[in-house]
Amino acid sequence: MKEIFDTITQYADAYAALEKLQRSKDSLLPVGDQKTGVIAEFYGRLYAQQQYPEAVLVYGTPSERAWDIIVRRKNQTDHKIQVKSVSAYSETSRVSIIHPGWHELYLIRIDKMLWPEGFWVLLATDADWSSDKLKGRTMPKRGAAGSGSRSFTNAADKLPALLEVLKPHNNRIYENDWGYRSNSMGKDGQRIGHYSIPIDDWASGL
C-alpha cells in the first residue's frame, strides 16, 4: 500500500512540475491536463518548427478542436495541425475524436518513457474524409502490418525525421555511442545523463 501512495506522490510532483512549466511565460509546452497529450504536442511542435523554420507557431487552447498547432507565415494562409497521440499504456490504441478543419494530422505513439515510438503525418489532401468528424479510430503501430485504422493508410511514417529533430534535446544513447562514456552530441560529446554515475561506479569496481 505504501508503494502506491509513494508513487502517487511522485506522479503528483511531476504533474505539478509540468503544470508550472506550462504556465510559465513563453512556455514551449501547451496548456492542458492530459500530460501525455501535452508532451506529444510538444514533440509535434518541435517537428513542425523544423519543417517551417520561418514560421511562428502557436498552440491552440483546450477548447479549440480543429487544430492544436497553427503555423503562421507571412503572406500565407494559416496552416492548421491537429495532433493525436496514444501511449504504450493504452490497451486499444484508440485516438480521440478527429475534428474537421485541419491541414495536417500528426499521429504520435508514445512509449512508457514518454518518448516517441511512432510518428505519422497525414495531409488533408490525402484524406478524402478530412472534412468529416471521425470517432473510434486506432493508431498504427510500427512493425505491425495492418495495424491502425484504414483512415490512416496514406499517413507517412516520419519517426526517423522526428527523432533527428529531438536528438539535440536529450542525452539518449544511440547505437554509434555504444562503448563510450559520452554520446556524440556536440563538439566533444555530452555525458550520458543519468547513466553516467552508475557507469562510473561500475567501471571503478573493475
GIRAMO-V54422 format. One record per run of one state. SS is the DSSP state (helix for helix, strand for strand, loop for the rest). FROM is the first residue (numbers start at 1). LEN is the number of residues. If there is no record, write none. Layout:
BEGIN
ss=SS from=FROM len=LEN
ss=SS from=FROM len=LEN
END
This chain:
BEGIN
ss=loop from=1 len=1
ss=helix from=2 len=22
ss=loop from=24 len=11
ss=helix from=35 len=17
ss=loop from=52 len=4
ss=strand from=56 len=4
ss=loop from=60 len=9
ss=strand from=69 len=4
ss=loop from=73 len=6
ss=strand from=79 len=9
ss=loop from=88 len=6
ss=strand from=94 len=1
ss=loop from=95 len=3
ss=strand from=98 len=1
ss=loop from=99 len=5
ss=strand from=104 len=7
ss=loop from=111 len=5
ss=strand from=116 len=8
ss=helix from=124 len=3
ss=loop from=127 len=7
ss=strand from=134 len=1
ss=loop from=135 len=3
ss=strand from=138 len=1
ss=loop from=139 len=11
ss=helix from=150 len=3
ss=loop from=153 len=3
ss=strand from=156 len=2
ss=loop from=158 len=1
ss=helix from=159 len=11
ss=loop from=170 len=5
ss=helix from=175 len=3
ss=loop from=178 len=4
ss=strand from=182 len=1
ss=loop from=183 len=8
ss=strand from=191 len=1
ss=loop from=192 len=3
ss=helix from=195 len=10
ss=loop from=205 len=2
END
